[in-house]
Amino acid sequence: MKTTILQMDMVWKDRSGNVKKADAMINNAPESDLYILPEMFTTGFVTEPEGIAEDEDGDTLRWMRRKATEKGAAIAGSMAIRCGNSFFNRLYFVKPDGEIATYDKRHLFSYAGENLHYTRGKERVVTEWRGVRILLQVCYDLRFPVFGRNRGDYDMAIYVASWPTSRINVWNTLLHARAIENQCYVAGVNRIGRDPDCEYCGNSLVADPYGNDMAICKNGEECAATVEIDMEKLSAFQKKFPVMNDADIIHV
């Protein structure tokens, strides 16, 4: 399965402009089975979603549906969503046949006050696409390995993020750790640019189950990078070195 990570800058709270940029980046990227956009790619990391969040079937989701159908590929990315009186940082995984998987960010970033305005997600979500089982995660979830532990139910984890430059070494370290400890592929898609509070340098990457970089985007530059997720290679590695057979049993 070909997977493309899209490292982009975004204009603060400019939904239409950011969607237009995402559309162009997908059009200019190599043909792929999956395109992954950063966290809150329509607005930047907005911790106060009132007046900014979209409805559950808003314009951006309709664009994702159209684009997935047009490209014959899945598109993933998160945005601020309003559900009644609640707000969620929701990651959509939209398939070209119209099927949509949704994951609401579980670990809200209290350091920036995200927990004061958003509702914490309850469900761990794995979706299947073209023979690959994919765990959906958002940014701060990367710091909590128990929730994301591979239970033999996924082959790849994706982390969409707005991870600041000041902590980028943590981002790099944890993405590789998650790939190694879970014997899976990991795609981490981070933004670049600035918002009113932080600077972002990107460093988006895809790591293989050995923790080796398959693709990495240059810091500070918009980038589309495509890799092949090789399920035969993954299965052979897991059979040869069956680490997960000795893993602790966890319940989250």
Protein Blocks (a to p, Z undefined) as FASTA:
>chain_A
ZZddddddddehilklmmmmmmmmmmmpccdfbdcddehklnopafblghkaccfklmkl
mmmmmmmmmnopacdddddddehjaccdddddddfkopacddddfbdcfknommmmpccd
fbdcdddeehiacdddehjlmmmmklmpcehiafbdcddddddfklmmmmmmmmmmmmmm
nopaddddddedjdfkbccehjpacddfkopafbdcdehiacdddddddfklmmmmmmmm
mmklmpccddZZ
